[in-house]
């Protein structure tokens, strides 16, 4: 079991990071400016975690968070004259919080001891076939969704762009690209296998298609 003894935690209500996906972040709170400086001087890693939806009113303090998050490496950082930062965070590995550290007097942000979680890939021929089937179904659902929301982008071009990605990166990139709620993205992050993440993604896309009236028949009815 691989662990990080003291990983800085960055709790947000609306960002869920996944492996191999990057997100731009604007760092302005004093505690997270300190966190960014410390990370840049050290391992350049930050643990992205999601605030529990029933605790959003506490976000200015130390709100309860989900146990599973994603380690992000600071791929780029620019400090502004006012001390704020623009950073690009690249997801590296999922983790589970084992224990939060006791706060230090000179440290404004939270840290924790975490266990890194492996991305379980298909092991057998049946599992590989199941993932390939889920992958193809997902691309069909994606095309229906692009058509259903009335996007100006060509649906086939969108599908072709995602189809070029390897399966783990495909499902993770879709998680970031589609306007899912934070709790839906957290559900995807917590999936224990790539195949499981494909299955959850498929269910979420079917639900979204049902909402906009673009289901299995292939007909498209845009919402009023």
N, C-alpha and C positions, 0 to 999 in steps of 0.2 A: 504494500500500500504506500503510494507516494504522497507525502504531505508537504505543505508549506507552513512553517511554524508561526509566522506572523504576517498575514496578508492584509493590506489596507482594504477596507470595505467602502464602497461607494453606493449607498442606497438611493435608488430613484423610483419614482412612481410610474414612469412611462417609457422606460428603456429596458429592454431585455437583450443582452448580448449573447450570441452563440458562437461556437468555434468556427474559425475561418471566415468570419464576417466582420467588417469594420464599421465603426460608428464615429461620427464627429461629435465632440462634446465641448461645450463652453463652460469653463470652470470659474466661478465667481465668488462662491462663499468662502470666507477665510479658512474654515477647517479643511475644505477640499483643495484650496490653493496650497495649504501646508502639505496636504497629502500628496499632491502632484509634485511639489518640490522634493519631498522625501523619496517618492518613487523614482523620479528622474536621477536622483543621487545614488539610488540603490539598484534593485532588480528591474526597475521600469515596469512593474506589474501592479495592476489594480484589480480588485475583486468586485465585479459588478453584481449587485443583488437588487431584488425587487421588493419594494415596500408592500406589505399586505394591504389589500384594498380597504379593509375595515379600519386601517390605522393611518390613513392619509392626513388626517388632521394633526398628527404628531410628527409630520415629516421634518419640521424645523428642529426637532429634538433628536431623539434616538428611537425611531419607531421600530416595531416588530417587523422582521423581514423573513422572506422565505429562506429555507436552509440551503437550497441549491442555487448556485450562481455560476458565473463564468469568469475565469481569469482573463484579463485583457492586458496585452502588452502595448505600451505607448510607442506607436510607430512614428509619430511626429508630434512635436510640441512647439508652440510659439507663445512666449510670454509677452503680454502687452505692457505698455508703460504704466498702466494702473494696477499691475500685479495679477490681473486675470490671465487665464490661459485658453488658447484654442488647441485642443489635442485630437489626434486620431488614434482610436483604440482598436486594436485587432484582437478578436477573440481567439484564445489558444486552447483552453481546456475547461470543461465543466468541473465544478467542485461542490463538495458538501461541507457545510460548517460543522466542525466538531465541537469547538468551544470558543467563545469570544474572549479576548484578552481583557484583563482588568485595565481600566483607563489610567494613563499616566498624566501627571499634572501638566506636563509641557506638550501633550499631544491632544489635538482638538478632534481628531477623527477616530473611528472605530477600527480595530484590527481583530483578526481571528486566526486560530489554527484550523486548517482545512485539509480535507482529503481530496485528492484529484480523482475524478471519475473517468474511467475509460469509455470511449465510444464503442459499444459492442457491435461489431460488424457481423453479417451473416456467416455462419460456420459450416452449414451443410448445403448440399445441392438444393434441397427443398426450401431452405431459408433464402438462398440466393434467388431462386425462381420466384418466391413470394415477393421479395423486394423489387425485382424487375417488373413484376405485374403491377405492384403498387406504384412504381415510378411512372409507368406508361399511363395508368389511370389518372395520376396526378397531373400529368401534362395535358391530358384531355380536359380535365376539370379546369385547369388554368386557362386554356383557350376559351372555354365557355365563360369564365369569369371576366376575362378581358373584353369579350364581346358584350357580355351582359351589362357591364358598367358604362358602356358607351365610350371607351377609351379612344383617343385619337391615334394611338399606336396600332400598328398592324398586328393582330393577334398571333399570326403565324411567326412573325419576326420575334415577338416576345417569347413564344414557346421555344423557338430555335435557340435563342440566347441562353435560356435556362437549360435546355436539353444538352448543351455542350459541357455542362458541369458534371463532375463526378457526383455520385449519389449523395454522399454525406454533405457536400458543399451545396448541392442543389436544394435539398430540403431546408438547410439552414439559411440559405440566401432567400428562399421564398418566405421563410418566417419573418425575416427583416423587411422584405419588400412589400408584403401585403399588409393592409391596414387592419391587423388583428389587434384585439385588446391586450393590455399587458398580462392579464390572467390567462388568456389563450396562448400567448407566447411563452409564459412560464410553464404551462402544461407541456408545450413542445420541448422546452429546455429540459424538463425533468424526465422525458422519455428515456428508458434505460437502453434502448437500442435504436439504430438507424431505421430498421424496419418498423419499429413501434412509432417512431416520429413520422414516417411516411403515412402510416395508418391514421394517426391523429390528424395530420394535415389534410388527408382526404376527407375525413369526417367534417372538419372545419370548412373546407371549400364547398362541400355539398350543402351544409347549413347556410353558407353565405349565398349560394346559388338559389336555394329555396327562398331566401329572404327577398331577393330581387326578381324572383319569378323566372329564372333561367335554368330550369332543371334538366332532367334526363331527355326530354323531348327534343332539346336543341333549339326550341323557340326562345326568343328573347323579349322580355317585357320589362322595360326600364321603370323604376319606381317613379311615382308622381312627385 
